Amino acid sequence: MWLFEKWQFIIQRASHAGNADMQRYPEKVKLIEYNLLANQGSEFNVGASVIETTKTYIAGSIADMQSFLVDVVNSVPKEESAFLKMQDDGTRANCNFRKVCN
């Protein structure tokens, strides 16, 4: 539940507080990606459109995950029959939950 609340806060905060700044400074946001295993970092500058697209993606992902819950607050999943089993062997081979589909 904490993760969901944290993302909701970030999305709401960016929606309300950031719009004016993003319009005035569209390239102001710098993203830093760091791969600890490879000990390498990369920096990216992003503008308002990338931020809005990312917010939309995150909100959609949260909604998708919540659609599989009977009780969102307590993170109670729907019955197993509500979940589609993957038929593609390639996808199932890399899945952490493949025992459910077998």
N, C-alpha and C positions, 0 to 999 in steps of 0.2 A: 504494500500500500504506500509506503514512503516514497518509492520511486515514482509512482503515478502522481502523487501530490507534488513532488518536486518538479516534474515536467509540466504539470498544469500551471504551477507558479511561474515557471520560466516562460511558457507560452503567453500567459496573461500579462506578465510584466513587459515582455517585448512588444506585445500588441498595443498596450496603453502608453507606455513610457517611451518606447523606442521609435515610433513612427516619425516624429518630427526630426529627431537626430539622424535617422536613416535617410530622410529626404535631403537634409542639409549636407550630410557627410556619407554619401553612398559607398565609398571605399574605405571607410574608417575602421571597419571590423577586420581584425587579423585573426585567422585561425592557425593554431599550431598543433600539428599532429606529430606525436613522438612514438617511435617504435622502440620499446625498451629492449627487446631481444636483439635487434640489430644495432642499437645505440645510434639511431639516426632520427633526425627531425626534419619536418617540412613545414613551410609557412605558406599560407594562402590569404589573399585579401578578397573579401566578399562584399557585395553590395546588397541593397535592400531587396532586390528580386530573389537572390539566393536565400536570404534569411526568410523571406515570406514563403518560398517554396519548401524550405526545410521545416518551418513551423507547420505548414499544411501536412507534410509527410508525417511528422511526429504525431500530430493530432489524429490523423487517419490510422496510424499504427496503433495508437492507444485505443481508439474506438474498435478496431479489429480485434485486439486482444480482449477487450471488455465484452465483446459480443459472445465470447465463449465462457463467460461467467454468469452464474445464476445470481450471485451476490458480489457486487463489485467492491463494496467496502471491506468485506471479510475475505475476498479473493477465493470464493467458492466456485469451482468449475461446474459446467453442465455435465450431464451424464456422458459417458464415453461414446455413446451412439451419436452424439451431436457433432463429433469430430470426424472429418473425412480421412480415410486412410490413403496414403500415397501409394500409387500403383507403379510409379517409375522406380525401378531397381537402383538406378544411379543416385536418385535423390535419397532413397531410403538408406543406402549404404553409408552416407555421411551424416545421417540423423542421429542425434543423441537419444531419441525416443523410439527407435526402430522396433524395439521389442513389442510395442503396442500394435504395430502393423503386421507382425508375424503371426 
